[in-house]
Amino acid sequence: MSTTGIRYILARVDLTGPLVRHHTAALVIAGLLACAAPASAQVTEDEPWDSTRIPIELQSWWTPAFGHMHAAMRLPLGQEVSGILEFDVRVVLHNNPSTIYKLSIHDDDSPKMEMALDLHCPYDGVTPSTCAFNVPVSLDTTLFNAGWREIRVRLKASTIDGNTYVSSSAIPLNVENGKTDDDEETNMYCGHTSLIGRGWYTDIGYANGIIRCVPQAPVSGVHVFEVKVGSASSHLNVSLDKTHHIPAVGP
């Protein structure tokens, strides 16, 4: 890869088989490949690149019945955090008649923040629909153990057939809050520079897509990505897509 500018990575894990529907977990990382781009490279048209606010989007797809559920945010991926971490979660429902009723943020131990929501987007099964919502988050990092944590931003939705539909993630952050470091044993790939996108559905369980060794700085020439699934899958599709639409986070 020798072109310059910001590029997006889309890793999608499709679980197929006897089920009528396909349950997929996908993760999209925007702006991580600023290939030989100058410091003024733009993540959006009017905002300069900021390595402490890396755009990350986690997608859970349940098709064709319940469409997509996305959670996009800007976080200091693989970096040190402390105090109160302020960010927006940009929630997107696409061709999805589900109702999102909870946003929670976990580590491997327990929920650290839970927020009741009531987000829905009309969809008749024929006419495409997309709705986006901003959810401001103030995450108190003193609630976590210190050291490397796997931050899981989780959306829970109820579907029109009475089941539960979840989009979750694994985002490595180094929490420095004055406590004794107690690094998690999960998501240790490549020195805590990997991302996991997770999707879950009632009676189906999780589908996990993992991108290992995500670069934290501009790259040039040929860069090799490591992509894997968390469990057996009959289909894995990985693409580098500069045109993939990632909704802006913020007002």
C-alpha positions as CSV (number, residue, x, y, z in Angstrom):
1,M,0.0,0.0,0.0
2,S,1.6,3.2,-1.1
3,T,-1.3,5.7,-1.3
4,T,-1.5,8.6,1.2
5,G,-4.2,9.7,3.4
6,I,-6.6,8.2,5.9
7,R,-7.9,4.7,5.2
8,Y,-10.4,2.5,6.9
9,I,-10.3,-1.2,7.9
10,L,-13.4,-3.4,7.9
11,A,-13.2,-6.9,9.3
12,R,-16.5,-8.8,9.2
13,V,-17.1,-12.3,10.6
14,D,-20.1,-14.0,9.0
15,L,-21.6,-17.1,10.8
16,T,-23.6,-19.1,8.3
17,G,-25.1,-22.6,8.2
18,P,-28.5,-24.0,8.9
19,L,-29.7,-20.7,10.3
20,V,-31.9,-18.6,8.0
21,R,-30.2,-15.4,9.2
22,H,-26.6,-14.5,9.3
23,H,-25.1,-13.2,12.5
24,T,-22.0,-11.2,12.1
25,A,-19.6,-9.3,14.3
26,A,-17.7,-6.5,12.6
27,L,-15.3,-3.8,13.6
28,V,-14.2,-0.8,11.7
29,I,-11.1,1.2,12.5
30,A,-11.0,4.6,10.9
31,G,-7.9,6.8,10.5
32,L,-5.4,4.3,11.8
33,L,-3.6,4.1,8.4
34,A,-2.4,7.7,7.8
35,C,0.0,6.4,5.1
36,A,2.8,8.9,5.0
37,A,0.2,11.6,5.6
38,P,1.1,15.0,7.0
39,A,0.3,16.0,10.6
40,S,-2.7,17.9,9.2
41,A,-4.4,14.8,7.8
42,Q,-8.1,15.0,8.4
43,V,-10.3,12.4,10.1
44,T,-13.3,14.4,9.0
45,E,-13.4,17.4,6.7
46,D,-13.0,20.0,9.5
47,E,-11.1,18.2,12.2
48,P,-7.3,17.4,12.3
49,W,-6.0,14.0,13.2
50,D,-5.6,13.4,16.9
51,S,-3.8,10.2,18.0
52,T,-5.5,10.5,21.4
53,R,-9.0,10.3,19.8
54,I,-8.8,7.5,17.3
55,P,-12.1,6.8,15.6
56,I,-13.3,3.2,16.3
57,E,-16.6,1.8,15.1
58,L,-18.0,-1.6,16.3
59,Q,-20.8,-3.1,14.2
60,S,-23.1,-6.0,14.9
61,W,-25.1,-7.3,11.9
62,W,-28.1,-9.6,12.1
63,T,-29.4,-10.0,8.6
64,P,-31.7,-10.0,6.9
65,A,-34.2,-9.7,9.8
66,F,-32.7,-7.1,12.0
67,G,-30.1,-5.1,10.0
68,H,-27.1,-3.5,11.7
69,M,-26.3,-1.9,15.0
70,H,-23.2,0.3,15.2
71,A,-21.3,2.0,18.1
72,A,-18.7,4.6,17.0
73,M,-16.5,6.5,19.4
74,R,-13.1,8.2,19.5
75,L,-10.7,6.7,22.1
76,P,-6.9,6.7,22.8
77,L,-6.5,3.2,21.6
78,G,-3.6,1.4,23.3
79,Q,-2.7,4.5,25.3
80,E,-2.6,5.6,28.9
81,V,-5.8,7.1,30.4
82,S,-6.7,8.5,33.8
83,G,-9.3,10.6,35.5
84,I,-12.6,11.1,33.7
85,L,-12.7,10.0,30.1
86,E,-15.2,12.1,28.1
87,F,-16.4,10.9,24.8
88,D,-19.5,10.4,22.7
89,V,-20.9,7.1,21.5
90,R,-22.4,7.5,18.1
91,V,-25.2,4.8,17.9
92,V,-26.5,3.9,14.4
93,L,-29.4,1.7,13.5
94,H,-29.6,0.6,9.9
95,N,-32.6,-1.3,8.6
96,N,-33.0,-2.4,12.2
97,P,-36.5,-2.4,13.9
98,S,-34.9,-3.2,17.3
99,T,-35.0,-0.9,20.3
100,I,-31.7,-0.3,22.0
101,Y,-32.4,-0.1,25.8
102,K,-29.0,-0.1,27.4
103,L,-25.4,1.2,26.9
104,S,-22.9,-0.2,29.3
105,I,-19.1,-0.2,29.6
106,H,-17.3,-3.2,31.1
107,D,-13.9,-4.6,31.7
108,D,-13.3,-8.3,32.3
109,D,-14.5,-7.9,35.9
110,S,-17.9,-6.1,35.9
111,P,-19.9,-3.3,34.4
112,K,-18.4,0.1,35.3
113,M,-21.1,2.2,33.8
114,E,-24.7,1.5,32.7
115,M,-27.1,3.9,31.0
116,A,-30.7,3.3,30.2
117,L,-31.6,4.2,26.6
118,D,-34.7,4.1,24.4
119,L,-33.5,4.4,20.8
120,H,-35.3,3.0,17.9
121,C,-35.6,3.6,14.1
122,P,-38.7,2.9,12.1
123,Y,-38.2,0.1,9.5
124,D,-40.9,-1.6,7.6
125,G,-38.7,-4.3,6.1
126,V,-38.9,-2.7,2.6
127,T,-37.8,0.9,2.7
128,P,-34.2,1.4,3.9
129,S,-33.8,3.4,7.1
130,T,-30.9,4.8,9.0
131,C,-31.0,6.6,12.4
132,A,-28.0,8.0,14.3
133,F,-27.9,9.1,18.0
134,N,-25.2,10.7,20.1
135,V,-24.8,9.4,23.6
136,P,-22.4,11.5,25.8
137,V,-20.3,9.3,28.2
138,S,-18.3,10.3,31.2
139,L,-16.2,7.2,32.2
140,D,-14.6,7.3,35.6
141,T,-11.3,5.4,35.2
142,T,-10.9,5.1,39.0
143,L,-13.6,2.4,38.9
144,F,-11.2,0.1,37.0
145,N,-8.2,-1.8,38.2
146,A,-5.0,-0.2,37.1
147,G,-3.0,-1.5,34.2
148,W,-4.1,-2.7,30.8
149,R,-7.9,-3.2,30.6
150,E,-10.1,-4.6,27.9
151,I,-12.8,-1.9,27.6
152,R,-16.1,-3.3,26.3
153,V,-18.6,-0.8,25.0
154,R,-21.8,-2.8,24.9
155,L,-25.2,-2.0,23.4
156,K,-28.2,-4.2,24.2
157,A,-31.4,-4.2,22.1
158,S,-34.7,-6.0,22.2
159,T,-35.9,-7.3,18.9
160,I,-39.4,-7.5,17.5
161,D,-39.4,-11.3,18.0
162,G,-38.7,-10.8,21.8
163,N,-35.1,-11.7,21.8
164,T,-31.9,-9.8,22.9
165,Y,-29.3,-8.5,20.4
166,V,-25.9,-7.2,21.6
167,S,-23.0,-5.3,20.0
168,S,-19.8,-5.3,22.1
169,S,-16.1,-4.7,21.8
170,A,-12.7,-5.1,23.2
171,I,-10.6,-1.9,23.2
172,P,-7.3,-2.0,25.1
173,L,-6.6,1.1,27.3
174,N,-3.8,1.5,29.9
175,V,-5.5,2.8,33.1
176,E,-3.3,4.7,35.4
177,N,-5.3,5.7,38.5
178,G,-2.9,5.3,41.4
179,K,-3.8,1.6,42.1
180,T,-1.4,-1.3,41.7
181,D,-1.1,-2.4,38.1
182,D,-3.1,-5.6,37.5
183,D,-2.9,-6.2,33.8
184,E,-5.7,-8.3,32.2
185,E,-4.8,-11.6,30.6
186,T,-7.2,-10.9,27.7
187,N,-6.5,-9.2,24.4
188,M,-2.8,-9.2,24.9
189,Y,-2.0,-9.4,21.2
190,C,0.8,-7.3,19.9
191,G,1.4,-5.3,23.1
192,H,-2.2,-4.3,23.5
193,T,-2.7,-2.9,20.0
194,S,-5.6,-5.2,18.9
195,L,-9.3,-4.7,18.6
196,I,-12.2,-7.2,18.9
197,G,-15.7,-6.6,17.6
198,R,-18.4,-8.9,19.2
199,G,-22.0,-9.6,18.3
200,W,-24.4,-11.8,20.3
201,Y,-28.0,-13.0,19.9
202,T,-30.3,-15.0,22.1
203,D,-29.6,-18.8,21.8
204,I,-26.8,-18.1,19.2
205,G,-24.0,-16.8,21.4
206,Y,-21.1,-14.6,20.4
207,A,-19.3,-14.0,17.0
208,N,-16.0,-12.3,17.4
209,G,-13.8,-10.5,14.8
210,I,-10.2,-9.6,15.8
211,I,-7.8,-7.3,14.1
212,R,-4.3,-7.8,15.6
213,C,-1.4,-5.3,15.7
214,V,-3.3,-2.2,14.7
215,P,-0.7,0.5,13.9
216,Q,-0.7,3.5,16.3
217,A,1.2,5.8,13.9
218,P,1.5,6.6,10.2
219,V,2.7,3.8,8.1
220,S,4.1,3.5,4.5
221,G,5.0,0.8,2.1
222,V,3.6,-2.6,2.7
223,H,1.8,-3.2,6.1
224,V,0.7,-6.7,7.0
225,F,-2.5,-7.0,9.2
226,E,-3.4,-10.1,11.2
227,V,-7.1,-10.8,11.3
228,K,-8.7,-13.8,13.0
229,V,-12.1,-15.0,14.3
230,G,-12.8,-15.9,17.9
231,S,-14.4,-19.2,17.0
232,A,-15.0,-21.3,13.9
233,S,-16.7,-19.5,11.0
234,S,-17.7,-20.6,7.6
235,H,-16.9,-17.3,6.1
236,L,-14.4,-14.5,6.9
237,N,-14.3,-11.3,4.8
238,V,-11.7,-8.7,5.4
239,S,-11.4,-5.5,3.3
240,L,-9.5,-2.3,3.3
241,D,-12.1,0.3,2.3
242,K,-11.3,4.0,1.9
243,T,-14.9,4.8,1.1
244,H,-16.6,3.0,4.0
245,H,-19.0,5.4,5.7
246,I,-18.3,6.0,9.4
247,P,-20.7,8.5,11.0
248,A,-19.2,11.5,12.6
249,V,-19.0,11.4,16.4
250,G,-20.1,14.6,18.2
251,P,-22.6,17.4,17.6
